[in-house]
């Protein structure tokens, strides 16, 4: 089961418990020995959530800081209902340069060029523009708790433009 399905299941269960807490809203079923929520106790909010289409959930998030060049914006990794993942850069801007790529780095933060290559990284592809929101596919097999930083990297000159340390997203 994908992470998003686990979280969705927990959210629905939590919503149900919250809706039912504080009152006696259980009804005996026809067999006489099992208890189930009375239909009126479910409430419209829970019913809406149960019927709602699943959407992508935030897994990790971080703000960019300058290393070699001013780099601003937010990096967020999402997991989609089908299990695919994507990195979204929003409110993003950095310097233009040749062969600038987006890396996931196996470190909590990197503030030097050497730290990127020493930690190890996964190249998500070339940066499309220096000043725009953009999205990159993140391979599903990557351990997101190992790769905890997004770095904007110039391949031609081996320079770290800026990094966003990632932390678990709050839901």
Protein Blocks (a to p, Z undefined) as FASTA:
>chain_A
ZZklmmmmmmmmmmmmmmmgoiacbdcdfkopaccddfklnommlmmmmmpccddddfbd
cddddfkbcceddddddddfkopacdddehiacdddehiacddddbfbdcbfklmmmnop
adebjcfbfbdcddddddfklcfklmmcdcdddfklopafbacddddddZZ
